[in-house]
Amino acid sequence: MRETQLRVHLGSKASEETRKKMSESHKGQKRSEEAKEHMRIAQRKRADSDEEKNIRSERMKGNKLWLGKKHSEETKAKMRTTQARKREEREAQKCAS
């Protein structure tokens, strides 16, 4: 029954008032040594192995989509003119305000 009740609220956001009530009800709560040990074990299980950390690190390194490519001179010129136009527009807005 309890698991079903928990699933009903999964993904729903508690109101600020409800969150304050929950916070107050948990303050000063003493944990048993057994409970502390269970939490310790759960946190250790969460930690990734070095291999998983390395895999994630390699996957996240650099911009793989643009690797080895360069903008053509024509594209660079277009980018320069666009940036100059945007800069002029920002300066015109500053002067107008």
N, C-alpha and C positions, 0 to 999 in steps of 0.2 A: 504494500500500500504506500509506504513512504517513497519508494523509488518512482512510482507513478505520479505522486504529488509533485516531486521535484521536476519531473519531465514536463509537467504542465507549464511551469514558469521558465523553462529554459529559453533564453534569448529575449525575454521581456525585460524592460528597464524599470527599476524601482524608482519611485518618486523621491525627491529630495527629503521630504518628511519621513518616508519609510526608511530611507538609508540612515537618517539620523537616529531613528528608533532602534534599528538593528545595531548600529555602532554603540549606542548607550547600553544595550542589553549584553553586549560582549565585553564591555570594559570591566576590568578587575577580575575577569574569569581566570581561575587557576587551572593549569593543565597538569594532568597526572604525568608521572615519568613515562608511563607506557605510551600515552598519547604523544608526548614529545619525541619518543623514539620512533613511533610510526611516522611522524612528520619528517624526522631526519632521514629515514629510509626513503620516503617518497621524494624528497628533494634530491637525494643521491641518484635515484633512478632517472630523474629528469635530466641530469647532466649528460651531455653528449660525450662520446668517446673522442679521443684525439683524431681518429680516422674520420669520423663524421664532421668534426670541426674543419679538418683540412679539405674535405670534399666541398663543404659549403663555402669555404674561403676561396677555393679555386673557381667555383661556379660564379662567385660574385665579383671576381677581379676584372677590372677594365670594361671597356665598352666593346663587346664581342661583335656587335652588329656593324661597326664601322672600322674594324680592325684591318689595317693594310690599305685602306682607301684614302684618297685625298681629293679635296675639291679642285675642280678645274679652275683655271685662271678666269674664265668667263663667269663661273658661279661665284668666285670670290669677289669679282667686280660688282655683281648684282647684290651680293650681301653687303658690300661696303656702301653702295648707294642707298639701299634700304635703311641701313643703320643711320646714315647721315640724314635722311629724310625724317626718320623717327626722332632724332636728336633735335632737328629744327622745329618739329611740331611741339616737342616738350618745352623748348625754349620760348616758342610763341605763346603757349598756354601760360607759362610763368609770367610773361610780360602782360598778358591780357588780364590776369587775375590780380 
